[in-house]
């Protein structure tokens, strides 16, 4: 694979690639690795034309090795945005190594209890996580890790709070839960042509509320089918 441009997710993406007014952007299984997720999203928003679309796929933590981790919070997203992370934080590195479990989508969908799964790094997970965090601190090297963990609903909650703070500029188009046996959920969002902040905020709120109800209705249907 040839890399045309390298961008850390901080600063101007438009300056890095030398263009803007793009029709769409696609990021498949990328966003969870980005240290400053909100800054990264704002950078992509800036290079899209009004009406331009960003499509994401993200892991649903409930169906893969992040199942034992807590959902990422707006506090963590704000911290990463204000500190303008260009590398995963020590907390992000530590949590990724220590909290990952040795279980996959097939086992979870088959009914295995994730709470009974061993840690992915075994008995050495705690010491290894501390070692990696320490080495990252002293060397300043980039340690790839899952910086963010979400479910579809927790992602909606996070971007809703970010939008209220003016830190999330997109309007959501669609969100699709993981298919049975899978672990990815999908999000589509657009750069709207609306320049009035209040009007934009109204569209954001309406879209998030609608998509939240869609997801909750799907969950209710799934529970009914599981007990029928």
C-alpha positions as a Markdown table, in Angstrom:
| # | Residue | x | y | z |
|---|---|---|---|---|
| 1 | Unk | 0.0 | 0.0 | 0.0 |
| 2 | Unk | 1.3 | 3.5 | -0.9 |
| 3 | Unk | 0.7 | 6.3 | 1.6 |
| 4 | Unk | 0.3 | 9.6 | -0.2 |
| 5 | Unk | -0.1 | 11.8 | 3.0 |
| 6 | Unk | 0.6 | 11.3 | 6.7 |
| 7 | Unk | -1.6 | 13.2 | 9.1 |
| 8 | Unk | -1.5 | 12.8 | 12.9 |
| 9 | Unk | -5.1 | 13.8 | 13.4 |
| 10 | Unk | -4.1 | 17.1 | 14.9 |
| 11 | Unk | -3.9 | 20.4 | 13.0 |
| 12 | Unk | -5.2 | 21.0 | 9.5 |
| 13 | Unk | -5.9 | 18.0 | 7.3 |
| 14 | Unk | -6.5 | 20.4 | 4.4 |
| 15 | Unk | -3.0 | 21.7 | 4.8 |
| 16 | Unk | -1.6 | 18.2 | 4.9 |
| 17 | Unk | -3.3 | 17.0 | 1.7 |
| 18 | Unk | -3.4 | 20.4 | -0.1 |
| 19 | Unk | -7.1 | 20.2 | -1.0 |
| 20 | Unk | -10.6 | 20.5 | 0.3 |
| 21 | Unk | -14.2 | 20.3 | -1.1 |
| 22 | Unk | -14.1 | 16.5 | -1.2 |
| 23 | Unk | -17.3 | 14.5 | -1.7 |
| 24 | Unk | -16.7 | 11.7 | 0.8 |
| 25 | Unk | -14.3 | 10.1 | 3.2 |
| 26 | Unk | -14.2 | 6.5 | 4.3 |
| 27 | Unk | -12.5 | 5.2 | 7.5 |
| 28 | Unk | -12.9 | 1.5 | 8.1 |
| 29 | Unk | -11.7 | 0.3 | 11.5 |
| 30 | Unk | -9.6 | 3.4 | 11.9 |
| 31 | Unk | -11.3 | 5.7 | 14.4 |
| 32 | Unk | -10.7 | 3.6 | 17.5 |
| 33 | Unk | -6.9 | 4.0 | 17.0 |
| 34 | Unk | -7.0 | 7.8 | 16.7 |
| 35 | Unk | -5.7 | 9.5 | 19.9 |
| 36 | Unk | -7.7 | 12.7 | 19.5 |
| 37 | Unk | -11.0 | 11.5 | 18.0 |
| 38 | Unk | -12.9 | 14.8 | 18.0 |
| 39 | Unk | -9.9 | 16.7 | 16.5 |
| 40 | Unk | -9.7 | 14.0 | 13.8 |
| 41 | Unk | -13.4 | 14.3 | 13.0 |
| 42 | Unk | -13.2 | 18.1 | 12.8 |
| 43 | Unk | -10.2 | 17.8 | 10.4 |
| 44 | Unk | -12.1 | 15.5 | 8.1 |
| 45 | Unk | -15.2 | 17.8 | 8.3 |
| 46 | Unk | -13.1 | 20.7 | 7.1 |
| 47 | Unk | -12.0 | 19.0 | 3.9 |
| 48 | Unk | -15.5 | 17.9 | 2.8 |
| 49 | Unk | -17.8 | 20.1 | 0.7 |
| 50 | Unk | -21.2 | 21.0 | 2.1 |
| 51 | Unk | -23.2 | 17.8 | 1.7 |
| 52 | Unk | -20.0 | 15.7 | 1.8 |
| 53 | Unk | -20.2 | 12.4 | 3.7 |
| 54 | Unk | -17.9 | 10.6 | 6.1 |
| 55 | Unk | -18.6 | 6.8 | 6.5 |
| 56 | Unk | -17.1 | 5.0 | 9.5 |
| 57 | Unk | -16.9 | 1.4 | 10.7 |
| 58 | Unk | -16.1 | 0.9 | 14.4 |
| 59 | Unk | -15.9 | -2.2 | 16.6 |
| 60 | Unk | -18.8 | -2.7 | 18.9 |
| 61 | Unk | -16.9 | -3.5 | 22.1 |
| 62 | Unk | -19.6 | -6.0 | 23.2 |
| 63 | Unk | -18.6 | -8.5 | 20.5 |
| 64 | Unk | -14.8 | -8.5 | 20.6 |
| 65 | Unk | -11.8 | -8.4 | 22.9 |
| 66 | Unk | -12.8 | -4.9 | 24.3 |
| 67 | Unk | -15.9 | -6.4 | 25.8 |
| 68 | Unk | -14.5 | -6.1 | 29.3 |
| 69 | Unk | -13.7 | -2.4 | 28.9 |
| 70 | Unk | -16.0 | 0.5 | 29.9 |
| 71 | Unk | -17.4 | 2.7 | 27.2 |
| 72 | Unk | -15.3 | 5.8 | 26.4 |
| 73 | Unk | -16.7 | 9.0 | 27.9 |
| 74 | Unk | -17.2 | 12.6 | 26.9 |
| 75 | Unk | -14.7 | 13.5 | 29.6 |
| 76 | Unk | -12.0 | 11.4 | 27.9 |
| 77 | Unk | -12.8 | 12.8 | 24.5 |
| 78 | Unk | -12.6 | 16.4 | 25.8 |
| 79 | Unk | -9.3 | 15.7 | 27.5 |
| 80 | Unk | -7.8 | 14.4 | 24.3 |
| 81 | Unk | -9.2 | 17.3 | 22.4 |
| 82 | Unk | -7.9 | 20.0 | 24.8 |
| 83 | Unk | -4.5 | 18.4 | 25.1 |
| 84 | Unk | -4.5 | 17.8 | 21.3 |
| 85 | Unk | -3.2 | 14.3 | 21.5 |
| 86 | Unk | -1.0 | 13.2 | 18.6 |
| 87 | Unk | -0.1 | 9.9 | 20.3 |
| 88 | Unk | -2.1 | 7.6 | 22.5 |
| 89 | Unk | -2.1 | 8.6 | 26.1 |
| 90 | Unk | -0.5 | 6.5 | 28.8 |
| 91 | Unk | -4.0 | 5.6 | 30.1 |
| 92 | Unk | -5.1 | 4.5 | 26.6 |
| 93 | Unk | -2.0 | 2.3 | 26.2 |
| 94 | Unk | -2.4 | 0.8 | 29.6 |
| 95 | Unk | -6.1 | 0.1 | 29.3 |
| 96 | Unk | -5.7 | -1.5 | 25.8 |
| 97 | Unk | -3.2 | -4.0 | 27.0 |
| 98 | Unk | -4.5 | -4.8 | 30.5 |
| 99 | Unk | -8.3 | -4.9 | 29.9 |
| 100 | Unk | -8.4 | -6.8 | 26.6 |
| 101 | Unk | -10.0 | -10.3 | 26.9 |
| 102 | Unk | -9.2 | -13.5 | 25.0 |
| 103 | Unk | -12.6 | -13.9 | 23.3 |
| 104 | Unk | -13.9 | -13.2 | 19.8 |
| 105 | Unk | -17.2 | -12.5 | 18.1 |
| 106 | Unk | -18.0 | -16.1 | 17.3 |
| 107 | Unk | -17.7 | -17.1 | 21.0 |
| 108 | Unk | -19.8 | -14.2 | 22.2 |
| 109 | Unk | -22.5 | -14.7 | 19.7 |
| 110 | Unk | -22.5 | -18.4 | 20.6 |
| 111 | Unk | -23.4 | -17.4 | 24.2 |
| 112 | Unk | -20.1 | -17.7 | 26.0 |
| 113 | Unk | -19.9 | -15.4 | 29.0 |
| 114 | Unk | -17.2 | -12.8 | 28.5 |
| 115 | Unk | -16.8 | -12.4 | 32.2 |
| 116 | Unk | -15.3 | -15.8 | 32.3 |
| 117 | Unk | -12.8 | -15.1 | 29.5 |
| 118 | Unk | -9.1 | -14.8 | 30.5 |
| 119 | Unk | -7.1 | -11.6 | 29.7 |
| 120 | Unk | -5.7 | -11.5 | 26.2 |
| 121 | Unk | -2.2 | -11.1 | 27.5 |
| 122 | Unk | -2.7 | -13.7 | 30.2 |
| 123 | Unk | -1.4 | -13.5 | 33.8 |
| 124 | Unk | 1.3 | -11.0 | 32.6 |
| 125 | Unk | -1.3 | -8.5 | 31.4 |
| 126 | Unk | -0.9 | -6.1 | 34.4 |
| 127 | Unk | 2.8 | -6.1 | 34.3 |
| 128 | Unk | 3.0 | -5.9 | 30.5 |
| 129 | Unk | 0.5 | -2.9 | 30.5 |
| 130 | Unk | 2.6 | -1.1 | 33.0 |
| 131 | Unk | 5.8 | -1.8 | 31.1 |
| 132 | Unk | 4.4 | -0.6 | 27.8 |
| 133 | Unk | 3.0 | 2.6 | 29.4 |
| 134 | Unk | 6.4 | 3.2 | 31.0 |
| 135 | Unk | 8.3 | 2.6 | 27.8 |
| 136 | Unk | 5.9 | 4.9 | 25.9 |
| 137 | Unk | 6.5 | 7.6 | 28.5 |
| 138 | Unk | 10.3 | 7.4 | 28.5 |
| 139 | Unk | 10.8 | 6.9 | 24.8 |
| 140 | Unk | 8.0 | 9.0 | 23.4 |
| 141 | Unk | 7.4 | 6.3 | 20.7 |
| 142 | Unk | 4.0 | 5.7 | 19.2 |
| 143 | Unk | 2.2 | 2.7 | 20.7 |
| 144 | Unk | -0.8 | 1.6 | 18.6 |
| 145 | Unk | -3.8 | 0.7 | 20.6 |
| 146 | Unk | -7.6 | 1.0 | 20.9 |
| 147 | Unk | -7.9 | 4.5 | 22.3 |
| 148 | Unk | -11.7 | 4.4 | 22.2 |
| 149 | Unk | -14.3 | 1.8 | 22.9 |
| 150 | Unk | -18.0 | 2.2 | 22.0 |
| 151 | Unk | -21.3 | 0.6 | 21.5 |
| 152 | Unk | -23.6 | 2.2 | 18.9 |
| 153 | Unk | -25.7 | 3.9 | 21.7 |
| 154 | Unk | -22.6 | 5.0 | 23.7 |
| 155 | Unk | -21.2 | 6.5 | 20.5 |
| 156 | Unk | -24.4 | 8.5 | 20.0 |
| 157 | Unk | -24.3 | 9.7 | 23.6 |
| 158 | Unk | -20.7 | 10.8 | 23.2 |
| 159 | Unk | -21.2 | 12.7 | 20.0 |
| 160 | Unk | -24.4 | 14.3 | 21.4 |
| 161 | Unk | -22.4 | 15.7 | 24.3 |
| 162 | Unk | -19.6 | 16.8 | 22.0 |
| 163 | Unk | -22.1 | 18.6 | 19.7 |
| 164 | Unk | -23.5 | 20.5 | 22.7 |
| 165 | Unk | -20.0 | 21.7 | 23.4 |
| 166 | Unk | -19.4 | 22.7 | 19.7 |
| 167 | Unk | -16.8 | 20.0 | 19.3 |
| 168 | Unk | -18.6 | 17.8 | 16.9 |
| 169 | Unk | -19.6 | 19.5 | 13.6 |
| 170 | Unk | -21.3 | 16.7 | 11.7 |
| 171 | Unk | -24.9 | 15.8 | 11.3 |
| 172 | Unk | -25.5 | 12.1 | 11.5 |
| 173 | Unk | -27.2 | 10.3 | 8.6 |
| 174 | Unk | -27.4 | 6.7 | 9.7 |
| 175 | Unk | -26.1 | 4.3 | 12.3 |
| 176 | Unk | -26.3 | 0.5 | 11.8 |
| 177 | Unk | -25.7 | -2.1 | 14.6 |
| 178 | Unk | -23.5 | -5.1 | 14.1 |
| 179 | Unk | -24.9 | -8.0 | 12.2 |
| 180 | Unk | -25.3 | -11.4 | 14.0 |
| 181 | Unk | -21.9 | -13.0 | 14.1 |
| 182 | Unk | -20.1 | -9.7 | 13.4 |
| 183 | Unk | -18.5 | -7.0 | 15.5 |
| 184 | Unk | -18.6 | -3.8 | 13.5 |
| 185 | Unk | -21.2 | -1.1 | 13.6 |
| 186 | Unk | -21.4 | 1.6 | 10.9 |
| 187 | Unk | -21.9 | 5.4 | 11.1 |
| 188 | Unk | -22.6 | 7.8 | 8.3 |
| 189 | Unk | -22.4 | 11.5 | 8.8 |
| 190 | Unk | -22.4 | 14.6 | 6.6 |
| 191 | Unk | -21.1 | 18.2 | 6.5 |
| 192 | Unk | -24.3 | 20.2 | 6.3 |
| 193 | Unk | -24.6 | 23.4 | 4.3 |
| 194 | Unk | -26.3 | 25.1 | 7.3 |
| 195 | Unk | -24.0 | 27.9 | 8.6 |
| 196 | Unk | -26.3 | 29.1 | 11.5 |
| 197 | Unk | -25.0 | 27.3 | 14.7 |
| 198 | Unk | -28.5 | 27.1 | 16.2 |
| 199 | Unk | -30.0 | 25.6 | 13.1 |
| 200 | Unk | -27.1 | 23.2 | 12.8 |
| 201 | Unk | -27.5 | 22.2 | 16.5 |
| 202 | Unk | -31.2 | 21.6 | 15.9 |
| 203 | Unk | -30.4 | 19.2 | 13.0 |
| 204 | Unk | -27.8 | 17.4 | 15.1 |
| 205 | Unk | -30.2 | 16.9 | 18.0 |
| 206 | Unk | -33.0 | 15.7 | 15.7 |
| 207 | Unk | -30.8 | 13.2 | 13.9 |
| 208 | Unk | -29.3 | 11.8 | 17.1 |
| 209 | Unk | -32.7 | 11.4 | 18.8 |
| 210 | Unk | -34.1 | 9.6 | 15.7 |
| 211 | Unk | -31.2 | 7.2 | 15.5 |
| 212 | Unk | -31.2 | 6.5 | 19.2 |
| 213 | Unk | -34.9 | 5.5 | 18.9 |
| 214 | Unk | -34.1 | 3.3 | 15.9 |
| 215 | Unk | -31.4 | 1.5 | 17.8 |
| 216 | Unk | -33.5 | 1.0 | 20.9 |
| 217 | Unk | -36.4 | -0.3 | 18.8 |
| 218 | Unk | -34.0 | -2.8 | 17.2 |
| 219 | Unk | -32.8 | -3.9 | 20.6 |
| 220 | Unk | -36.4 | -4.5 | 21.8 |
| 221 | Unk | -37.1 | -6.5 | 18.7 |
| 222 | Unk | -34.0 | -8.6 | 19.2 |
| 223 | Unk | -34.9 | -9.4 | 22.8 |
| 224 | Unk | -38.4 | -10.4 | 21.8 |
| 225 | Unk | -37.1 | -12.7 | 19.1 |
| 226 | Unk | -34.6 | -14.2 | 21.5 |
| 227 | Unk | -37.3 | -15.2 | 23.9 |
| 228 | Unk | -39.9 | -16.4 | 21.4 |
